[in-house]
């Protein structure tokens, strides 16, 4: 369906079914017709509809079933409130509650202990029972009793969250209630930044779902954590409003998304590198299996510098590495394996490197002195993204994420790494002719890629597995003066 004013640029938003940027709406007592009216304009913006607390238990069965069927039609998960599960647990009727929820059409269950005292092992048992019942499970950390919630330390929230994620829950709700005055908020509903930062560092952003019933809370979280932050307890009549906040299409966030953040382009191969260089962009070159990963690992293990060259004949120097089609070139010291550097024996050395695709793209990206060329992969995704963003903001440049590909076609592993880097640039407008990929299993996807299968056939599956790890290193390689060195940590001007 074509949108009105579709020519306007908007920041990237993950399409449904989403793993981040989740919106959980709160249904207090919508009729079937009212719910259908909400879904007709807002279904694309809703991921989960929660029937608040125990409201579904005082509705006619047929009404609840009709609402669940309607939500399923619009691809919105239906979830009874956590308080309903707590009541069923208290009365020893959890099996009946889960069975009845399945019959009514609910496909998601919230497991909480915010009202009823429940031991952690009992809560875990509830999570396991819901998972065994085939439900997607969302848990909640925090208490609905203000005095109890205020006594809950951040360390306790982190520990509980990590435990429940390990059990297999999809997201963990950070309790705030309808009032928005608990959890990460003070009694006035303002975000406690230090608590939020500590929680995000300890757990990660994508697995948390922040209850944010108030507009100002939504604005603060979107600006601080990006438009793909997960938000809950959103009133149905505020769903369109929230989506405009996520897209910088309301005054509260417009400047943040449309003035402060650089344009991001996904480019492909040497021709894309030349175009990005001509623009003078900050260019992140990605050849995830293996050139980029090898360069990152080399510098992280103390190699002085890496000099990329295009041909085997040019690959002459102190330490030489090279491959074609994954196979070692006869006259060089090593093939293109990042594992070569784990021993530390090459510390302080200069490495000369040639590869099938990656080194050519690095050289093309560096063809114009105006450009800033960084080397990225899954191994340093978050660090290279942050460095590129700071450099782009400071110098007024755009960002190009360059996938090396093969024969001018994008390959799975490069696109996965590019996507992870792009998603870290939260809220930045992304222009791409290449469909981004959200991987749920990096190792499996890398091994199943064409490059992964080729290297595995050559007995180098360990290389592929090594390259499929995210954020192993915080080092950012930069290509300048014909060599790649570790960035100083300062913004690069040219």
Residue pairs with C-beta under 8 A, 6 or more apart in sequence:
8 249
9 258
9 429
10 247
10 248
10 249
10 429
11 227
11 246
11 247
11 248
11 257
11 261
11 427
11 428
11 429
11 430
12 264
12 422
12 428
12 429
12 430
12 436
13 21
13 227
13 228
13 246
13 247
14 20
14 21
14 228
14 423
14 438
16 44
16 47
16 75
17 47
17 75
18 47
19 206
19 438
19 440
20 205
20 206
20 228
20 229
20 230
20 423
21 227
21 228
21 229
21 230
21 246
22 47
22 48
22 171
22 209
22 230
22 231
22 232
23 45
23 46
23 47
23 48
23 230
23 231
23 232
23 234
23 239
23 242
23 243
24 46
24 47
24 48
24 49
24 50
24 79
24 138
24 173
24 209
24 230
24 231
24 232
24 233
24 234
25 38
25 46
25 48
25 49
25 50
25 234
25 235
25 236
25 239
26 50
26 52
26 178
26 213
26 232
26 233
26 234
26 235
26 236
27 35
27 49
27 50
27 51
27 52
27 55
27 67
27 236
28 52
28 55
29 55
30 38
30 67
30 236
31 63
32 63
32 66
32 67
32 70
34 236
35 49
35 67
35 70
35 71
35 236
36 70
38 236
38 237
38 239
39 46
39 70
39 71
39 74
39 76
41 240
42 236
42 239
42 240
42 243
43 74
43 75
43 76
45 239
45 240
45 242
45 243
46 74
46 76
46 239
47 76
47 77
48 76
48 77
48 78
48 79
48 108
48 138
48 232
49 71
49 76
49 77
49 78
49 79
50 79
50 80
50 81
50 110
50 232
50 233
51 64
51 67
51 78
51 79
51 80
51 81
51 84
52 81
53 81
53 82
53 83
53 84
54 81
54 83
54 84
54 87
55 81
56 64
56 80
56 81
56 84
56 104
57 84
57 87
61 104
64 104
64 105
65 104
65 105
67 78
68 78
68 104
68 105
68 106
69 105
71 77
71 78
71 105
72 78
72 105
72 107
77 107
77 108
77 136
78 105
78 106
78 107
78 108
79 106
79 107
79 108
79 109
79 110
79 138
80 101
80 106
80 109
80 110
81 110
82 110
82 111
82 112
82 114
82 140
82 173
83 112
83 114
83 115
84 97
85 94
85 97
85 109
85 110
85 111
85 112
85 126
85 130
86 112
86 113
86 114
86 115
86 116
86 118
87 116
88 94
88 96
88 97
89 116
89 118
89 122
89 126
90 116
94 126
94 129
95 129
98 109
98 129
98 130
98 133
98 135
99 133
101 109
101 135
102 133
102 134
102 135
106 135
107 135
107 136
108 135
108 136
108 137
108 138
109 130
109 133
109 135
109 136
109 137
109 138
110 137
110 138
110 139
110 140
110 173
111 123
111 126
111 127
111 130
111 137
111 138
111 139
111 140
111 169
112 139
112 140
112 173
112 175
113 122
113 123
113 140
113 143
114 140
114 142
114 143
114 144
114 145
114 175
115 143
115 144
115 145
118 126
120 160
120 163
123 139
123 164
124 163
124 164
124 167
127 137
127 139
127 164
127 167
127 168
127 169
128 167
130 137
131 137
131 167
131 168
136 170
137 168
137 169
137 170
138 169
138 170
138 171
138 172
138 173
138 209
139 164
139 169
139 171
139 172
139 173
140 172
140 173
140 174
140 175
141 157
141 160
141 161
141 164
141 172
141 173
141 174
141 175
142 149
142 152
142 157
142 173
142 174
142 175
142 176
142 182
142 183
143 149
143 152
143 175
143 182
144 175
144 177
144 182
146 181
146 182
146 187
149 175
149 182
149 183
150 182
154 195
154 198
154 199
154 202
155 202
157 174
157 199
158 198
158 199
158 202
158 203
161 172
161 199
161 202
161 203
161 207
161 208
162 202
162 203
164 172
165 172
165 203
165 207
171 207
171 208
171 209
171 230
172 203
172 207
172 208
172 209
173 209
173 210
173 211
173 232
174 183
174 184
174 199
174 208
174 209
174 210
174 211
175 182
175 183
175 211
176 182
176 183
176 184
176 185
176 210
176 211
176 212
176 213
176 217
176 233
177 211
177 213
177 233
178 213
178 233
179 189
179 213
180 189
180 211
180 212
180 213
180 214
180 217
180 233
181 187
181 188
181 189
183 210
183 211
184 191
184 192
184 195
184 196
184 199
184 210
185 191
185 192
185 217
186 192
189 214
189 216
189 217
191 217
191 220
191 221
191 224
193 224
196 224
199 208
200 208
200 225
205 225
205 226
205 229
205 230
206 228
206 230
208 230
209 230
209 231
209 232
210 217
210 221
210 229
210 230
210 231
210 232
211 231
211 232
211 233
212 218
212 221
212 231
212 232
212 233
212 234
213 233
213 234
213 235
215 238
215 241
215 245
215 252
218 231
218 234
218 242
218 245
219 245
219 252
219 253
221 229
221 231
222 229
222 245
222 246
222 253
222 256
222 427
223 253
223 256
225 426
226 426
226 427
227 245
227 246
227 247
227 248
227 253
227 257
227 426
227 427
228 246
228 423
228 426
228 427
229 426
231 242
234 242
241 250
244 250
245 252
245 253
246 253
247 257
248 254
248 255
248 256
248 257
248 258
248 427
256 427
257 427
257 428
257 429
258 429
260 393
261 389
261 393
261 425
261 427
261 428
261 429
262 282
262 389
262 392
262 393
262 397
262 398
262 399
262 428
263 398
263 399
263 428
263 429
263 431
264 398
264 399
264 400
264 401
264 422
264 425
264 428
264 429
264 430
264 431
265 276
265 281
265 398
265 399
265 400
265 401
265 430
265 431
265 432
266 400
266 401
266 403
266 418
266 422
266 430
266 431
266 432
266 433
266 434
266 436
267 273
267 275
267 276
267 283
267 400
267 401
267 402
267 403
268 402
268 403
268 405
268 408
268 409
268 410
268 433
268 434
269 357
269 361
269 402
269 403
269 404
269 405
269 408
270 360
270 361
270 364
271 364
271 408
272 400
272 402
272 403
273 283
273 285
273 361
273 362
273 364
273 365
273 367
273 402
274 364
274 365
274 367
275 400
276 283
276 365
276 371
276 400
276 402
277 283
277 364
277 365
277 366
277 367
277 368
277 370
277 371
277 373
278 368
279 371
279 398
279 400
280 368
280 370
280 371
280 397
281 371
281 372
281 392
281 397
281 398
281 399
281 400
282 371
282 372
282 374
282 388
282 391
282 392
282 395
282 397
282 398
282 399
282 400
282 492
283 365
283 371
283 372
283 373
283 374
283 399
283 400
283 402
284 374
284 375
284 376
284 384
284 385
284 388
284 399
284 400
284 401
284 402
284 418
284 421
285 292
285 358
285 361
285 362
285 365
285 373
285 374
285 375
285 376
285 402
285 404
285 479
286 292
286 376
286 377
286 401
286 402
286 403
286 404
286 414
286 417
286 418
286 421
287 293
287 355
287 357
287 358
287 361
287 377
287 404
287 414
288 377
288 378
288 413
288 414
288 416
288 417
288 446
288 467
289 413
289 446
289 449
289 451
289 452
289 455
289 463
289 464
289 467
290 323
290 336
290 337
290 338
290 355
290 358
290 455
290 463
290 467
291 308
291 336
291 353
291 355
291 357
291 358
291 359
291 362
291 404
292 358
292 375
292 376
292 377
292 379
292 404
292 417
293 338
293 377
293 378
293 379
293 466
293 467
294 321
294 336
294 337
294 338
294 340
294 341
294 353
295 306
295 308
295 353
295 375
295 477
295 484
296 338
296 375
296 377
296 379
296 380
296 473
296 475
296 477
297 338
297 339
297 341
297 342
297 379
297 466
297 473
298 306
298 338
298 341
298 346
298 351
299 305
299 306
299 475
299 477
299 484
299 485
299 486
300 341
300 473
300 475
301 341
301 342
301 344
301 346
301 347
302 344
302 346
302 347
302 348
303 341
303 346
303 347
303 348
303 349
303 350
303 351
304 348
304 349
304 350
304 485
305 350
305 351
305 483
305 484
305 485
306 350
306 351
306 352
306 353
306 477
306 483
306 484
307 317
307 350
307 351
307 352
307 353
307 482
307 483
307 484
308 353
308 354
308 355
308 358
308 359
308 362
308 363
308 479
308 484
309 315
309 352
309 353
309 354
309 359
309 363
310 354
310 359
310 360
310 363
311 354
312 322
312 324
312 329
312 331
312 332
312 354
314 352
314 354
315 321
315 322
315 329
315 331
315 332
315 352
315 353
315 354
316 352
317 350
317 351
317 352
318 349
318 350
318 351
318 352
319 333
319 334
319 346
319 349
319 350
319 351
319 352
320 331
320 332
320 333
320 334
320 351
320 352
320 353
321 332
321 333
321 334
321 335
321 336
321 340
321 351
321 352
321 353
321 354
322 328
322 329
322 332
322 335
322 336
322 353
322 354
322 355
323 329
323 335
323 336
323 354
323 355
323 356
324 356
325 356
325 454
326 335
326 336
326 356
326 451
326 454
326 455
326 458
326 460
327 335
327 458
328 334
328 335
328 336
329 335
329 354
332 354
334 340
336 353
336 355
337 460
337 463
338 463
338 466
338 467
339 462
339 463
339 466
340 346
350 483
353 359
356 406
357 404
357 405
357 406
358 404
360 404
361 402
361 404
362 373
362 375
362 479
362 484
365 371
365 373
365 402
365 479
366 373
366 479
366 480
366 482
369 494
370 494
372 391
372 395
372 397
372 478
372 492
372 493
372 494
373 478
373 479
373 480
374 384
374 387
374 388
374 476
374 477
374 478
374 479
374 487
375 384
375 476
375 477
375 478
375 479
375 484
376 384
376 385
376 388
376 401
376 417
376 421
377 417
377 467
378 413
378 416
378 417
378 420
378 442
378 467
378 468
378 469
378 470
378 471
379 467
379 469
379 470
379 471
379 472
379 473
380 471
380 472
380 473
380 474
380 475
380 476
381 417
381 420
381 421
381 424
381 470
381 471
382 424
382 470
382 471
382 474
383 471
383 473
383 474
383 475
383 476
384 421
384 476
385 421
385 422
385 424
385 425
386 424
387 476
387 487
388 399
388 421
388 425
389 399
389 425
389 428
390 491
391 397
391 491
391 492
392 398
392 399
394 491
394 493
395 491
395 493
399 425
399 428
401 418
401 421
401 422
403 410
403 411
403 414
403 415
403 417
403 418
403 434
404 411
404 414
405 411
405 414
406 450
406 451
410 434
411 449
411 450
411 451
412 437
412 445
412 446
412 448
412 449
412 450
413 445
413 446
413 449
413 451
413 452
413 467
413 468
415 434
415 435
415 436
415 437
416 437
416 439
416 442
416 445
416 446
418 434
418 436
419 436
419 437
419 438
419 439
420 439
420 470
422 428
422 430
422 432
422 436
423 436
423 438
430 436
437 445
439 445
442 468
442 469
442 470
443 464
443 465
443 468
445 468
446 452
446 464
446 465
446 467
446 468
447 453
447 456
447 461
447 464
447 465
447 468
451 464
452 461
452 464
455 461
455 463
455 464
456 464
475 486
475 487
476 486
476 487
477 484
477 485
477 486
477 487
478 484
478 485
478 486
478 487
478 492
480 492
